[in-house]
Amino acid sequence: MKAAIVTSELNFKAVRSSGAGGQNINKVSSKIVLIYDLATSQGLDEEEKLLLQTKLKTKISQENLLILTCDEDRSQFKNKKIIIKRFFEMLEKELLILR
C-alpha cells in the first residue's frame, strides 16, 4: 500500500447528522462520509484490492466504493481526522496478512 497515493484518492462529503441534538443539529453538516474507489486505486496493488474486496464486502457498495461515516464530534474537521485514521487502521489490519 502506498499511503500517500491512497490519501490523495480519498473523497469526502459533509452531510447533516441525524438524531436529537442542539440548536444547530439541523443546520450544520458535521457528519463526514469518506468515499474510496477501491477498483481504480493506484495506491494498492491487485492482490491488496482483491483481499480488501473480500474482507470488507459489507462496507463496499455495488459501485466498488468503500464508504465510511463519522459523526462523533460536532466539528466537521475533527470527524474528518477521525475517519481518516479509522480508514488507514482498517486497511492496515486487513492487509496485515499479506506481509
C-alpha positions as CSV (number, residue, x, y, z in Angstrom):
1,M,0.0,0.0,0.0
2,K,1.2,3.4,-0.9
3,A,-0.3,5.6,1.8
4,A,0.4,9.0,0.1
5,I,-1.3,7.9,-3.1
6,V,-4.3,6.4,-1.2
7,T,-4.7,9.6,0.8
8,S,-4.9,11.7,-2.4
9,E,-7.6,9.3,-3.7
10,L,-9.9,9.8,-0.8
11,N,-13.2,11.8,-1.3
12,F,-15.3,13.4,1.4
13,K,-18.8,14.6,1.7
14,A,-20.3,16.5,4.6
15,V,-23.9,15.8,5.5
16,R,-26.2,16.6,8.3
17,S,-26.2,14.3,11.2
18,S,-29.5,12.6,12.2
19,G,-31.0,12.3,15.6
20,A,-31.6,14.6,18.5
21,G,-29.3,17.4,19.2
22,G,-28.8,21.1,20.0
23,Q,-29.9,24.2,18.1
24,N,-27.5,23.7,15.2
25,I,-28.2,20.0,14.6
26,N,-30.4,20.6,11.5
27,K,-28.3,23.5,10.2
28,V,-24.7,22.3,10.4
29,S,-23.3,19.5,8.2
30,S,-20.8,17.9,10.6
31,K,-21.1,14.2,9.6
32,I,-18.4,13.2,7.3
33,V,-18.7,10.4,4.7
34,L,-15.4,9.0,3.3
35,I,-15.6,7.5,-0.1
36,Y,-12.8,5.5,-1.6
37,D,-12.9,3.9,-5.1
38,L,-11.2,0.6,-4.4
39,A,-11.3,-0.6,-8.1
40,T,-9.4,2.4,-9.6
41,S,-6.9,3.0,-6.8
42,Q,-3.3,3.5,-7.9
43,G,-2.1,3.2,-4.2
44,L,-3.0,-0.5,-3.9
45,D,-1.8,-3.5,-6.0
46,E,-4.2,-6.0,-7.4
47,E,-3.6,-8.6,-4.6
48,E,-4.4,-5.9,-2.0
49,K,-7.5,-4.9,-3.8
50,L,-8.8,-8.4,-4.0
51,L,-8.1,-9.1,-0.4
52,L,-9.9,-5.9,0.7
53,Q,-12.9,-6.6,-1.6
54,T,-13.3,-9.9,0.1
55,K,-12.7,-8.8,3.7
56,L,-14.6,-5.5,3.6
57,K,-17.5,-6.6,1.3
58,T,-20.1,-5.3,3.8
59,K,-18.6,-1.8,3.6
60,I,-18.2,-1.8,-0.2
61,S,-21.1,-0.6,-2.4
62,Q,-22.1,-2.2,-5.7
63,E,-20.1,0.5,-7.5
64,N,-17.0,-0.9,-5.7
65,L,-16.8,2.2,-3.4
66,L,-15.6,1.8,0.2
67,I,-17.9,4.1,2.3
68,L,-17.3,5.0,5.9
69,T,-19.0,7.6,8.1
70,C,-18.2,9.5,11.2
71,D,-20.5,11.9,13.3
72,E,-18.9,11.5,16.7
73,D,-18.0,15.2,17.1
74,R,-19.8,18.4,16.3
75,S,-16.7,19.5,14.4
76,Q,-16.5,18.6,10.7
77,F,-12.7,18.9,10.9
78,K,-12.4,16.5,13.9
79,N,-14.8,14.0,12.2
80,K,-12.6,14.1,9.1
81,K,-9.5,13.4,11.1
82,I,-11.2,10.5,13.0
83,I,-12.5,8.9,9.8
84,I,-9.1,9.1,8.0
85,K,-7.4,7.5,11.0
86,R,-10.0,4.7,11.1
87,F,-9.7,4.1,7.4
88,F,-6.0,3.6,7.5
89,E,-6.2,1.5,10.7
90,M,-8.8,-0.7,8.9
91,L,-6.7,-1.1,5.8
92,E,-3.5,-1.9,7.7
93,K,-5.4,-4.5,9.8
94,E,-6.9,-6.2,6.8
95,L,-3.6,-6.1,4.7
96,L,-1.5,-7.5,7.6
97,I,-2.0,-11.0,6.2
98,L,-0.1,-10.1,3.0
99,R,3.1,-9.1,4.9
